[in-house]
Amino acid sequence: MYGTVMIGKLKVPYDEVVRAEEKWDTERKVQGYVRGDLLRADDGQTIVMAVQFESKEQYVALADDPKQDEWWRTVMAPMLDGEPTWIDGTWESQVR
């Protein structure tokens, strides 16, 4: 599996981000999308989003999709205080 981790600071209540992510998940139906997880840090401002895809090619296809760019610029980016940090890579294992 392949994916990304985004680390950012919230400008809005956490619940707004959750609603936006749920709407994206329901409406977009992106090929190869496996899952997304949100972590709300104890400081109440930091958010970590981890997203997994079946393959790097499917992740890159979404990253290059103009609809995704528009969604990011109009929905998610305005909820964040500044530019987030992105870490892309291969999910090697799942620890339980």
N, C-alpha and C positions, 0 to 999 in steps of 0.2 A: 504494500500500500504506500501511497505517497500523499503528501499534504503540506499544510502550513500551520504555523502558530503565530498569532497576532497578539501583541502586548500593547495596550493603550490605556489612556486615562479618560474616564467618562466625564461628559458635560451634562448628561441627563441621568435621570434615575435608571438603575439597572433594568427594571421591568420594561422600559421602552426598548432596550436592546433585545431582550428576550422576545418581545412581541414582533419586532422586525425580523429576527432570525426565524421565528416560527412561520411567519408569513412567507418569507423567502423559501423555506423548506417546502411549504405546502403548494406554492404557486409555480416555482421554477422547474421542479422535477429534473434536475441536472443529471445527465448521463454520467455514471461512474461515481457519483457522490455516495459515500458510505455513511458518514456521520459527522456531526459537529458538536463540540462540547464548549460550554462557557464556564469560566471560573471567575467568581467575584472575590477579589482580595479583601482581606480584613480591613484595609484602609478605606474601603467604600468607594474608591475612585479608580483603582486599577482593575482592568479586565483582561483576561487571557482567553482567547478563542482558539481552539484546536480543531482543524478540519481535516478529514481523511477522504481520499479518493481511491478507487481501485487501481489507478495507474497514474504515472506522471503525465502521460499524454492527455488524459481526461482532465487533470488539474490545469494543465497549461491551456487546454481548449477553453476552459471556463475563464481563466485569467485573461485570455485574449478576446473574449466575447464582449462586444460593445454594450450589450444589455447588462452584463455584470458590471462593467465600468460605470454605466449610468446609475445603476442601483447603488454602487459604492459611493459615488459622488453625491447623490441626492438623498440617500437614506442613512447609510452608516457613518460616513465621514463627518457629517454635521453633529453626530452624537459624541464625537471624540474631541478631546482637547489636544490639538496638534496632531502631528503625524505619528502613527503607531510604528512599532518595530515588527518586522516580518521575519520569520525563520522558516524556510522551505526545506523539505527533505523527505527521506524515506522512513516510514514507520517500520522499524525492524522487528519489534516484538511487543507483545502485550503482557504486562506483568499483572498478576492478580494476587 
